[in-house]
Amino acid sequence: MRQRRQIAAYGRSVDDAGRVLLARGAASGPYPGRWGLPGAVVRHAEHPADTVVREFTARAGLDVTVAGVRAAVADVTVHRAGATGVSVHTDRLVFDVTVRGDRPRPRAGGDVNGLTWCTPEQAVGLPLLPFTADLLGLPATRPDVAPPGAPPAGRADPTDPPADRADTTGPPVGSADGTVPPAGSTDATYLGGGSAEATEPPVGSAGAAAPAGGSADRRQRFAAYGLVIAPDERLLLTRIAPGYPGAGKWHLPGGGTDHGEQPVDGLLRELVEESGQVGRADRLLLVDNLHNPAAIGPEGRPLDWHGVRVIYRVLVDEPGEPVVTEQPGGSTAAAAWFAFSQLSGLDLTDVAILATGSTVG
């Protein structure tokens, strides 16, 4: 089965009465009749926060201000096409947003057909997408019928991966096993999570087409990094190995997540591989966006590179001497603990500078 990846961004808007704005999937979307936070697939080079603003404007007619990031989760959807299929991994970022101005006005087109403000208690009776239910602290529903006024179930947008019929098994949000299919008839096997914008195909696969008229291949990568701190406030950094971009620089532990892997799980796995330390994620700090249209890949090929990076604060309760445990030839040459006062004398990567609030030199 082919594997593809995409990144999606959503907005969590709460009014003065404690109600959350939810959007209902249209018949032309991948999850018709299901309710979720307004959101969309992140376009190439687009900051996820800009995706949220675009979606609220285009689908709800609302101007919003994006505050901080609330959550980062991942899920997998299997799209069937006869005997073959495409396994689509989606990394979903949820931002807190403040609505400016008038009430929502749903607009025609796309994968939204209806908007509503409701309290978590009122949302209990709605067929919620599992990742939305999880964020609201509610159990994911599996209704046998759509709620009153819901559009009929329909075929997913043709720009989505091809499919023939629904498969009814899949894991719940953040898991690799379980059963949480979408409501109604759909072309996708739902393996936990929400609906990305059906009018945009998944991006970021190794077989993604190059931009029209250009020679560089487009690549989109999601990665999770940690501001890793010991009880005595020392900071753990890793040194990039020769032969890799940024060789010799000191970097945050972490890296790209695997297909089907949660951001936190990927970060803690990388922490062990790169330093031998066992940590726990304390909180999500920020989302960083990097676009380099003139990047050079490992084989010397030009790349139009788009990276979306989430940074967590990670605590190591019992720090030890750092030891690189990844396979030989990996991207990590060394790891070490540093006092924050030592950072100004280090050659740091951009993401390490961002996370530590340090300046080079």
C-alpha positions in Angstrom: 0.0 0.0 0.0 1.3 3.4 -0.9 1.9 5.9 1.9 1.3 9.7 1.7 1.4 12.5 4.2 -0.3 15.8 4.7 -0.6 18.5 7.3 -3.9 20.2 8.3 -4.6 23.1 10.6 -7.8 23.9 12.6 -9.2 26.7 14.7 -10.9 26.4 18.1 -13.1 29.4 18.6 -15.0 29.8 21.9 -17.5 32.6 22.5 -18.4 34.4 25.7 -21.0 31.7 26.5 -18.4 28.9 26.3 -19.7 27.7 23.0 -17.4 26.2 20.3 -17.8 26.8 16.6 -18.2 23.6 14.7 -18.5 22.9 11.0 -20.5 20.1 9.3 -18.9 18.1 6.5 -20.7 18.5 3.1 -21.9 15.6 0.9 -19.0 16.2 -1.4 -16.5 15.9 1.4 -14.8 12.8 2.8 -16.8 12.7 6.0 -20.4 13.9 5.1 -22.5 14.9 8.1 -19.8 14.8 10.6 -19.1 17.8 12.8 -15.6 19.1 13.5 -13.4 22.2 14.1 -13.1 24.4 11.0 -9.9 23.6 9.2 -8.1 22.7 6.0 -5.0 21.1 4.5 -1.9 23.3 4.8 -0.9 24.3 1.3 2.8 24.2 0.2 4.8 27.0 1.9 1.8 28.1 3.9 2.1 28.7 7.6 -0.5 26.6 9.4 -1.8 29.7 11.2 -2.5 31.2 7.8 -4.4 28.1 6.8 -6.8 28.6 9.8 -7.4 32.3 8.8 -8.0 31.3 5.2 -10.5 28.6 6.1 -12.5 30.7 8.6 -12.7 33.5 5.9 -13.5 31.2 3.0 -15.9 28.8 4.7 -17.5 30.8 7.6 -17.1 34.4 6.4 -15.3 35.2 9.6 -12.2 37.3 10.4 -10.2 35.6 13.1 -7.0 36.3 15.1 -4.9 33.2 15.8 -3.5 32.9 19.3 -1.3 30.0 20.4 -1.3 26.4 19.3 -3.4 24.1 21.5 -2.7 20.6 20.2 -0.8 18.5 17.6 -2.2 15.0 16.8 -1.9 12.6 14.0 -4.0 9.9 12.3 -4.1 7.6 9.3 -6.9 7.2 6.7 -6.8 4.4 4.2 -8.3 5.2 0.8 -9.2 2.1 -1.2 -9.0 1.6 -4.9 -9.9 -2.0 -5.8 -7.2 -4.2 -4.6 -4.8 -1.3 -3.9 -5.0 1.6 -1.6 -3.3 4.7 -0.2 -2.5 5.2 3.5 -2.7 8.9 4.2 -1.1 10.2 7.4 -2.4 13.6 8.5 -0.6 15.7 11.1 -3.3 18.0 12.6 -2.5 21.3 14.4 -5.2 23.0 16.4 -4.9 26.7 17.2 -7.0 28.9 19.6 -8.6 31.6 17.6 -10.6 34.8 18.4 -13.5 35.7 16.1 -13.7 39.4 15.1 -17.0 40.8 13.9 -20.2 39.2 12.9 -21.7 35.7 13.3 -20.6 32.9 10.9 -22.0 32.8 7.4 -21.4 29.5 5.7 -20.4 29.9 2.1 -21.1 27.6 -0.8 -18.5 25.1 -2.0 -15.8 23.1 -0.3 -16.4 20.5 2.3 -18.4 22.5 4.8 -22.2 22.5 4.9 -23.4 24.2 8.0 -21.9 25.9 11.0 -23.1 26.0 14.6 -22.0 27.3 18.0 -22.6 24.8 20.8 -21.5 23.9 24.3 -19.6 20.6 24.8 -22.8 19.3 26.5 -24.8 20.2 23.3 -22.1 18.6 21.1 -22.7 15.2 22.8 -25.6 14.6 20.5 -23.7 15.4 17.3 -21.8 13.0 15.1 -18.3 14.4 15.9 -15.1 13.6 14.2 -13.0 11.7 16.7 -10.2 14.3 17.0 -12.7 17.0 17.6 -14.5 14.9 20.3 -11.2 14.2 21.9 -10.3 17.9 22.1 -13.8 18.7 23.6 -13.4 15.9 26.2 -16.2 13.9 24.7 -16.5 10.3 23.5 -16.3 9.9 19.7 -19.7 8.9 18.3 -20.6 6.4 15.7 -24.2 7.3 14.7 -26.3 5.0 12.6 -28.1 7.9 11.1 -27.2 11.5 10.4 -28.6 14.3 12.6 -31.6 16.2 11.4 -30.8 18.5 8.5 -27.5 16.7 7.7 -26.6 16.3 4.0 -26.8 12.9 2.5 -23.6 10.9 2.4 -21.7 11.3 -0.8 -18.6 10.5 -2.6 -15.3 12.1 -1.6 -13.9 14.9 -3.8 -12.2 13.4 -6.9 -9.0 15.1 -5.9 -8.7 12.9 -2.9 -6.9 9.6 -3.3 -9.0 7.2 -5.5 -11.3 4.8 -3.7 -14.1 2.4 -4.3 -15.9 1.7 -1.0 -15.6 2.2 2.7 -13.7 -0.1 5.0 -15.2 -0.1 8.4 -12.2 -0.6 10.6 -9.6 1.8 12.0 -8.0 3.0 15.2 -9.3 5.8 17.4 -7.5 9.2 17.5 -3.9 8.9 18.3 -3.8 5.1 18.1 -2.7 2.4 15.8 -5.6 0.1 16.5 -9.3 0.1 17.3 -12.5 1.0 15.3 -13.7 4.5 14.5 -15.1 4.7 11.0 -16.9 7.8 9.6 -20.6 8.1 9.5 -22.5 7.2 6.4 -21.1 6.0 3.1 -17.6 7.2 2.4 -14.6 6.3 0.2 -12.2 6.3 3.1 -11.2 4.0 6.0 -11.1 6.4 8.9 -8.2 5.6 11.2 -8.8 8.3 13.8 -8.8 12.1 13.4 -10.7 14.7 11.4 -11.5 15.9 8.0 -9.0 17.7 5.9 -10.2 19.9 3.1 -11.5 17.7 0.4 -10.8 20.1 -2.4 -7.0 19.8 -1.9 -5.1 16.6 -2.5 -2.7 15.2 0.1 0.8 16.7 -0.2 4.2 15.8 0.9 4.5 12.3 -0.6 7.8 11.2 -2.1 6.1 11.0 -5.5 4.7 14.6 -5.4 4.9 16.4 -8.7 7.3 19.3 -9.2 5.8 22.7 -9.5 4.7 23.6 -13.0 7.5 25.3 -14.9 10.0 24.5 -12.2 12.8 22.0 -11.8 12.7 21.6 -8.0 10.6 18.8 -6.4 8.2 20.0 -3.7 8.6 18.4 -0.3 6.6 19.0 2.8 7.9 17.6 6.2 6.4 17.6 9.6 8.8 17.3 12.6 8.6 17.4 16.3 11.4 18.8 18.5 12.0 19.2 22.2 13.3 21.9 24.5 14.7 19.2 26.8 15.4 20.3 30.3 16.9 18.5 33.4 15.8 19.2 37.0 18.8 21.5 37.4 17.6 23.6 34.4 20.4 22.3 32.0 19.4 22.0 28.4 20.0 19.0 26.2 21.3 19.6 22.6 22.4 17.3 19.8 25.2 18.0 17.3 24.4 17.4 13.6 26.7 14.8 12.0 28.9 15.5 9.0 27.2 15.0 5.6 23.9 16.4 6.9 22.5 19.9 6.4 23.8 22.1 9.2 26.6 19.7 10.1 28.4 20.8 13.2 25.6 22.9 14.6 23.9 22.2 17.9 20.3 21.3 17.4 17.2 20.4 19.4 16.5 16.7 19.9 13.8 15.4 17.6 13.1 15.1 13.9 10.6 13.9 11.4 7.9 11.6 12.6 7.2 8.2 11.1 4.0 7.2 9.2 1.3 6.6 11.8 3.2 8.1 14.6 2.0 10.7 17.1 4.1 13.9 17.3 5.0 13.3 21.0 5.7 9.7 20.4 8.1 10.5 17.6 9.9 13.2 19.7 10.4 10.9 22.7 11.6 8.1 20.4 14.1 10.5 18.8 15.2 11.6 22.2 16.2 8.1 23.2 17.9 7.4 19.8 19.9 10.7 19.8 20.9 10.9 23.5 19.8 7.8 25.4 17.6 10.0 27.7 14.0 9.2 28.7 11.7 12.2 28.8 8.1 13.2 29.2 6.4 16.0 27.2 5.4 18.8 29.5 3.5 21.1 27.1 3.4 22.2 23.4 5.2 25.5 23.1 5.0 26.7 19.5 4.7 25.9 15.8 7.4 27.0 13.4 7.2 27.2 9.6 10.2 27.1 7.3 10.1 27.5 3.5 13.2 27.2 1.4 12.4 27.1 -2.3 16.1 26.6 -3.2 17.0 23.8 -0.9 19.4 21.0 -2.0 18.5 17.4 -1.2 20.9 14.7 0.0 21.5 13.6 -3.6 22.2 17.1 -4.8 18.7 17.5 -6.3 17.0 20.9 -6.0 14.1 20.9 -3.6 11.3 23.3 -2.9 11.3 22.6 0.8 8.5 23.3 3.3 8.9 22.3 6.9 6.4 22.5 9.7 7.9 22.0 13.1 6.2 21.7 16.5 8.3 22.3 19.6 7.5 20.8 23.0 8.9 21.4 26.5 10.3 18.0 27.6 11.4 17.1 31.1 14.0 14.5 31.9 13.5 13.6 35.5 16.6 11.4 35.8 19.2 12.8 33.4 22.3 10.7 32.5 25.4 11.0 30.4 24.1 11.5 26.8 24.9 8.6 24.5 23.9 8.5 20.8 22.1 5.1 20.3 20.9 5.5 16.7 22.4 3.4 13.9 25.8 4.4 12.5 25.5 6.9 9.7 22.7 8.8 11.4 22.2 12.5 11.6 23.4 12.9 15.2 27.2 13.0 16.0 26.9 13.8 19.7 24.7 15.0 22.5 25.4 17.1 25.6 23.9 19.0 28.5 24.4 22.8 28.6 23.6 25.5 31.1 21.6 28.3 29.5 24.5 30.6 30.1 26.7 28.6 27.7 24.3 28.8 24.7 25.7 32.2 23.5 29.0 30.5 22.7 27.5 27.7 20.6 26.7 27.5 16.9 23.0 26.8 17.1 20.4 25.8 14.4 17.6 28.2 13.7 15.1 26.1 15.5 17.3 25.9 18.6 17.7 29.7 18.5 13.9 30.0 18.2 13.1 27.7 21.1 15.7 29.0 23.5 15.2 32.7 22.7 19.0 32.9 22.2 21.0 34.9 19.7 24.0 33.6 17.8 27.4 35.0 19.1 
